[in-house]
Amino acid sequence: MSLAPLQDLPAPRPLPALDPQLVLPQEFVLDSRRDLTRRLLRRAWGPALVLWGLWLLLSAAYILGAAPSFWVLTLIFSLAEPSLGSSQRAAIGFSWGDVARILGIVPLLGTGLSLAALPLSSALVARLRPQEHLGEEDFQRAVSARAAAPLLIAPCAAIALLLALVVLQVPLQWRALAAGPLGAVAFGLGMVLIAFVILRRVLSASRLLGIEPAEALRQRLQGTATEDAPLIAARLLVQDRRHLPPTNSLQEQISLAGFGRALRVAGREWLSWLVPAALACAWLIFTAVDAVVMFARLLETDGLGGSQTRSELPWTVYAAGIPIAALLVAGMGAAPFAAMRLARSRRGSASDLRTYPLWEDRARVNPWEASVVRTTGWLHGAMAIGAIAALTAVLLATGTMTGAGWAWIITDALLLAPLIGAAGASAMRRGLREVVYGPAGRYVRRPVPWMLVAPLHGTRADRAADPRVRAEQRRREIDAAGVHGLLLLDAPLGETAASSGGAPGEGADGKAGGPDPAALPDFGASADQDTARRSRGPATHAIPRSETVLRGPRS
């Protein structure tokens, strides 16, 4: 049964921001950050194996990156004449002892250094707020990503440090940023991305937090027709209140925050498939260039040592490429807002402003959103073509265009530029609402029992003893009780029991509920005396219950 179309929806109201210091103890997934860290340490053997393999590949890439094609030639020479292979290895700068030490020591040290970031993983995961994610799958994906990302800080820092040392001409086997080292860097970054994907599977949210996987929830929803079905469906995916086009047209104008959100949304999509494709092309091109340069050196008359053939990138690539890339990134951040301005005439064509899960449904009922997505993709692709043309013009004008440069220009124009356009459109299909409004958690809360993964400080017991948490729990009880419940909660215990039909200190069921703070002591009067006094009627010198008794005649 399809719902009626909705138009002219009011602007979504931002919800109050969550104060982590007021989260109740039962609203944490785990007892403490220490508990989360212990869970990570118990499962550290899986990430350790992945990281050891990554560091081993990075070490091998450093060895082979000094001269990849020359290494292959050296191995061939070693099979024919071992002494000739030794001389070739000495020309590269490595001995068998150097190779053994690098491959044996660096992976072990690197794995230990990477695992030292597990407390940072714990801190990042603990700050996640399950209710602010639209779906259970998004939340569990965020948990695994935050757990895995800090473990790759050390490999990325090692690659950046190596590049800096080469640029500063520190004595290493890599003497310059030639084709071989650049191909090895591309290979290393590609291995880091693959390791990130594997680590996310190893450190899944269901294993770390002990919660039900999203796929299991989906299967349970399909096989149940009980009263819990709506709650399970809402836990899997809650309705997004950030409708498009926005009611306030000012949200379509570019701002610094919107510019940053647009780049963040596009960057997530680039990491999915644009960056892997670019790294694969870089590795292939630089490896081919290194082979061409090696054979050119072998054919030169002055020998390998005095060869004039170089594979380093010309200085104009850095001098012109970095500013052009910065302008390209800035243009991509502004492209969604330009697309919204161009689609302004189609604001009234949307027949339904709700957020449908499938893009085909959204595009059919909301031509404005479809136009913005399509235009953003075209703008990203056109900007990429413009950047390629500008860099080509600079290289031709300065006379520094080479065969490798032409290979890169053709690859960029035929492969990477279309991928940039497609990635821009895909990013807006997934995240245009985030660009316009910000995170979904500002406007909707998913009905799950947890507000934080773990306390930022201390344990659940420590949070329960915090006066601010106790006051917050009291406030929620009063809000849930309503007007009559407010009177009961604020009344003294004796009055509460009396109003419920029991004696002071008893609950509604007649059971003892504790001493009445408003009752006077009986100073040891027995139950029999009390019974006799009740049988004789009101005592002569009993404490009066009201002023009327004082003014009445005395018996």
Sequence and secondary structure as in RCSB ss.txt:
>XXXX:A:sequence
MSLAPLQDLPAPRPLPALDPQLVLPQEFVLDSRRDLTRRLLRRAWGPALVLWGLWLLLSAAYILGAAPSFWVLTL
IFSLAEPSLGSSQRAAIGFSWGDVARILGIVPLLGTGLSLAALPLSSALVARLRPQEHLGEEDFQRAVSARAAAP
LLIAPCAAIALLLALVVLQVPLQWRALAAGPLGAVAFGLGMVLIAFVILRRVLSASRLLGIEPAEALRQRLQGTA
TEDAPLIAARLLVQDRRHLPPTNSLQEQISLAGFGRALRVAGREWLSWLVPAALACAWLIFTAVDAVVMFARLLE
TDGLGGSQTRSELPWTVYAAGIPIAALLVAGMGAAPFAAMRLARSRRGSASDLRTYPLWEDRARVNPWEASVVRT
TGWLHGAMAIGAIAALTAVLLATGTMTGAGWAWIITDALLLAPLIGAAGASAMRRGLREVVYGPAGRYVRRPVPW
MLVAPLHGTRADRAADPRVRAEQRRREIDAAGVHGLLLLDAPLGETAASSGGAPGEGADGKAGGPDPAALPDFGA
SADQDTARRSRGPATHAIPRSETVLRGPRS
>XXXX:A:secstr
       S           GGG  GGGBSSSBHHHHHHHHHHTTHHHHHHHHHHHHHHHHHHHHHT HHHHHHHH
HHHHH HHHHHHHHHHHT  HHHHHHHHHHHHHHHHHHHHTTHHHHHHHHHT  GGGSSBHHHHHHHHHHHHHGG
GGHHHHHHHHHHHHHHHTT SSS  S  HHHHHHHHHHHHHHHHHHHHHHHHT HHHHH    HHHHHHHHHT  
STTHHHHHHHHB      SS SSGGGGS  HHHHHHHHHHHHHHIIIIIHHHHHHHHHHHHHHHHHHHHHHHHHS
TTTTTT     S  HHHHHHHHHHHHHHHHHHHHHHHHHHHHTGGGGGG S  S  SSHHHHHHH HHHHHHHHH
HHHHHHHHHHHHHHHHHHHHHHHT   HHHHHHHHHIIIIIHHHHHHHHHHHHHHHHHHHHH  GGGT     S 
SBSS SSSBHHHHHH HHHHHHHHHHHHHHHHHHHHHHHHS HHHHHHHTTS TTB TTS B    TTS   TT 
 HHHHHHHHHH S TT   SSHHHHHS   
